[in-house]
Amino acid sequence: MQDFQGRTAVITGAGSGFGREFAKACAAEGMNLVLADLRADGLAATAALPELAGCEVLTQTCDVAKAEQVEALATAAEAHFGKLHLVFNNAGVAVSGPLWTATLDEWNWTLGVNLMGVVHGVRSFVPRLLAHGEPAHVVNTASIAGMVSGAGQGIYCVSKHAVVALSEVLHHELRMVSGRIGVSVLCPAFVPTGIADSNCQRPAEYGARNAHPMAQAVEDMARKAVAKGRISAAEIAATTMQAVRENRFYILTHEKTKLAVEGRLRHILDGLPPHDPMTSQAF
């Protein structure tokens, strides 16, 4: 997908973090915007940004974990703008703690947003992209946690590994039926966004938390690492837009994390125990 001017982008998780920066980046390209988020206040703040002043913007609250809400988003977007071209399945949350004390609420919430949110996005938007036949692109936000696995981040890693696998399969399948729809999977490391504090927005229905001391320790470590991130969300958005232009599938935004990925693959090929990404000095 080379031409963004006048096309329409759909962004979930648009109320903060990467989603907000994707909106600004797409606006700079002259795109129409469909912005979705669970939080109405975050959506309103993004829509009010001066960088979006010259764009036509449709906002809609949406819980991506619920298929019917994502389908309603797609229906509203198509009704308002007609053809859709660039879809960011971006909404995400994170929890911490050892797997044996993780609650079912944490599994259901994290997989519901991080994985099923992408599943719902693919089911609702890809048929529409195929139907109009114009160049289009799907960007699924995973994480470097979708490439490597670290202690205390089990549920998050499971969800993001699944997004990487889903994206790879989607790439293969779309190549079989259309040469006009690209796919990218975004795998950043620590970036200053709100994901480290996503527990603050956890719905009450998923309230049971992991009580193990490791949960708080890993959450605190992640919050500090995110705050110290040297690459901004705006830089991630710019890199992602360039990857869409180049039809590049894997977007690893932090060069050092490739050492951790290489270490994991080497351990697999050499029949060694799982590689600990923290030993690669990539984080």
C-alpha positions in Angstrom: 0.0 0.0 0.0 1.7 3.2 -1.2 -1.0 5.8 -1.5 -2.5 7.0 1.8 -4.1 10.3 0.7 -7.9 10.1 1.0 -7.9 6.5 2.2 -9.4 5.4 5.5 -7.6 4.0 8.5 -9.2 2.1 11.3 -7.4 2.1 14.7 -8.4 0.2 17.8 -6.8 1.3 21.1 -6.8 4.8 19.7 -7.3 6.5 23.0 -3.7 6.4 24.1 -0.2 5.1 23.3 0.5 3.6 19.9 -3.1 4.1 18.8 -3.0 7.8 19.4 0.3 8.1 17.5 -1.0 5.9 14.6 -3.9 8.4 14.4 -1.5 11.4 14.1 0.7 9.6 11.6 -2.3 8.7 9.4 -3.6 12.2 9.7 -0.3 13.6 8.4 -0.8 11.4 5.4 -4.2 12.9 4.7 -6.2 9.8 5.7 -9.8 9.6 7.1 -9.8 8.1 10.6 -12.0 5.6 12.4 -10.9 5.7 16.0 -12.0 3.1 18.6 -11.3 2.6 22.2 -12.9 1.2 25.3 -12.5 4.6 27.0 -14.6 7.4 25.7 -12.4 10.1 27.4 -9.3 8.8 25.7 -11.1 8.7 22.3 -12.2 12.3 22.8 -8.7 13.4 23.7 -7.3 11.8 20.6 -10.0 13.2 18.3 -9.3 16.7 19.7 -5.6 16.7 18.9 -4.6 19.6 16.7 -2.8 17.2 14.4 -6.2 15.7 13.4 -7.8 19.1 12.7 -7.9 18.6 8.9 -9.2 15.1 8.9 -12.6 13.6 8.9 -12.8 11.5 12.0 -15.3 8.9 13.2 -15.1 7.8 16.9 -16.8 4.8 18.5 -16.3 3.2 21.8 -15.5 -0.5 21.4 -14.5 -3.5 23.5 -12.5 -5.5 21.0 -12.9 -8.6 23.2 -16.6 -8.6 22.1 -17.1 -9.8 18.5 -20.4 -7.9 18.1 -18.8 -4.6 19.0 -16.0 -5.0 16.5 -18.5 -5.9 13.9 -20.6 -2.9 14.8 -17.4 -0.8 14.4 -16.7 -2.2 11.0 -20.3 -1.6 9.9 -20.3 2.0 11.1 -16.9 2.7 9.5 -18.0 1.3 6.1 -21.3 3.2 6.3 -19.6 6.4 7.0 -16.6 6.2 4.7 -17.3 3.5 2.3 -14.1 1.6 1.5 -11.6 0.9 4.3 -7.9 0.5 3.6 -5.6 0.4 6.6 -6.6 -1.5 9.8 -4.6 -1.4 13.0 -5.6 -4.2 15.4 -3.8 -2.4 18.2 -5.7 -2.5 21.5 -3.7 -4.3 24.2 -3.4 -5.0 27.9 -0.8 -6.6 30.2 -0.8 -8.7 33.4 2.1 -10.2 35.4 2.9 -13.0 37.7 3.6 -16.8 37.7 1.4 -19.0 35.6 0.4 -21.3 38.5 -1.2 -18.5 40.5 -2.7 -16.6 37.5 -6.4 -16.2 37.8 -8.9 -17.2 35.1 -10.0 -13.6 35.0 -6.5 -12.6 33.9 -6.4 -15.2 31.2 -9.9 -14.3 29.9 -9.2 -10.5 30.0 -5.8 -10.6 28.4 -6.6 -13.2 25.7 -9.9 -11.5 25.1 -8.3 -8.2 24.3 -4.8 -9.1 23.0 -5.7 -12.2 20.9 -9.5 -12.3 20.3 -9.4 -8.5 19.6 -7.2 -9.3 16.7 -9.3 -12.3 15.7 -12.4 -10.1 15.7 -10.6 -7.4 13.7 -9.5 -9.9 11.1 -13.0 -11.5 10.8 -14.8 -8.1 10.6 -12.4 -6.1 8.4 -10.5 -8.4 6.1 -13.6 -9.5 4.1 -14.4 -5.8 3.5 -10.8 -5.2 2.3 -11.1 -8.2 0.0 -14.5 -7.0 -1.3 -13.3 -3.7 -2.7 -10.1 -5.0 -4.2 -8.0 -1.9 -3.7 -4.6 -1.9 -2.1 -5.0 -2.3 1.7 -3.0 -3.4 4.7 -3.5 -4.9 8.2 -1.2 -4.1 11.1 -1.5 -6.3 14.1 0.2 -5.1 17.3 2.1 -7.9 19.0 5.3 -7.3 21.1 8.8 -8.6 21.4 7.0 -10.8 23.9 5.5 -12.5 20.9 9.0 -13.6 19.8 10.6 -14.4 23.2 9.3 -15.6 26.6 10.2 -14.0 29.9 9.5 -15.1 33.5 6.5 -13.4 35.1 4.9 -12.5 31.8 3.3 -15.8 30.8 -0.2 -14.7 29.9 1.0 -11.7 28.0 3.6 -13.8 26.1 1.0 -16.4 25.2 -1.3 -13.8 23.9 1.4 -12.0 21.8 3.0 -15.3 20.5 -0.5 -16.1 19.2 -0.8 -12.7 17.5 2.5 -13.3 15.7 1.3 -16.8 14.6 -2.1 -15.5 13.5 -0.4 -12.7 11.5 2.0 -15.1 9.8 -0.9 -17.4 8.7 -3.0 -14.4 7.6 0.0 -13.3 5.4 0.2 -16.7 3.7 -3.6 -17.0 3.2 -4.0 -13.5 1.8 -1.1 -14.2 -0.7 -3.2 -17.1 -1.9 -6.3 -15.1 -2.6 -5.1 -11.5 -3.2 -1.9 -9.7 -4.0 -3.3 -6.4 -2.9 -3.6 -6.8 0.9 -0.4 -6.6 3.0 0.1 -7.7 6.6 2.5 -6.5 9.2 3.1 -7.6 12.8 4.5 -5.0 15.2 6.8 -6.3 17.8 8.2 -3.4 19.9 10.0 -3.7 23.3 9.6 -1.2 26.1 8.1 2.1 24.9 6.6 4.9 27.0 2.9 4.2 26.6 0.1 3.4 29.1 0.3 -0.4 28.8 2.2 -0.8 32.1 -0.8 0.7 33.8 -3.5 -1.1 31.9 -4.6 -2.9 35.1 -6.0 0.5 36.2 -8.6 0.2 33.4 -9.3 -3.5 34.0 -13.1 -4.1 33.9 -14.7 -5.1 37.2 -15.9 -8.4 35.6 -12.2 -9.5 35.3 -11.3 -8.3 38.8 -9.5 -11.4 40.3 -5.8 -10.7 40.3 -2.7 -12.8 40.7 -1.7 -12.5 44.4 1.8 -13.9 44.1 4.6 -11.4 45.1 6.2 -11.9 41.7 3.2 -10.2 40.0 3.8 -6.9 41.7 7.5 -7.2 41.3 7.3 -7.8 37.5 4.7 -5.1 37.1 6.9 -2.6 38.9 9.9 -3.6 36.7 7.9 -3.3 33.5 6.6 0.1 34.6 10.2 1.4 35.2 11.4 -0.1 31.9 8.6 1.4 29.9 9.2 4.8 31.5 12.9 4.6 30.5 12.2 3.5 26.9 14.4 5.4 24.5 12.1 5.0 21.5 8.9 7.0 21.6 5.5 5.9 20.5 5.6 8.5 17.8 8.8 6.9 16.4 7.1 3.5 16.5 4.2 4.9 14.5 6.6 6.4 11.9 8.4 3.2 11.6 5.2 1.3 11.2 3.9 3.6 8.4 7.2 3.1 6.6 6.8 -0.7 7.0 3.3 -0.5 5.4 4.7 1.4 2.5 7.4 -1.2 2.0 5.0 -4.1 2.6 7.3 -5.3 5.3 5.9 -8.1 7.6 8.0 -8.2 10.7 8.4 -4.8 12.5 11.1 -5.2 15.2 11.6 -1.6 16.3 14.3 -2.2 18.9 17.5 -3.4 17.2 19.0 -5.1 20.3 15.9 -7.3 20.7 17.0 -9.2 17.7 19.7 -10.7 19.9 17.1 -12.2 22.1 15.2 -13.6 19.1 18.4 -15.1 17.7 19.2 -16.6 21.1 15.8 -18.3 21.3 16.0 -19.7 17.8 19.6 -21.0 18.4 18.4 -22.8 21.6 15.5 -24.4 19.6 17.8 -25.5 16.8 20.5 -26.8 19.2 18.0 -28.6 21.4 18.8 -26.6 24.5 16.5 -25.5 27.3 14.5 -22.3 26.6 16.6 -19.2 26.2 16.2 -16.5 28.8 15.9 -13.2 26.9 17.2 -11.3 29.9 20.7 -12.8 29.4 21.0 -11.3 25.9 21.4 -7.7 27.1 18.6 -6.8 24.8 16.4 -5.2 27.4 
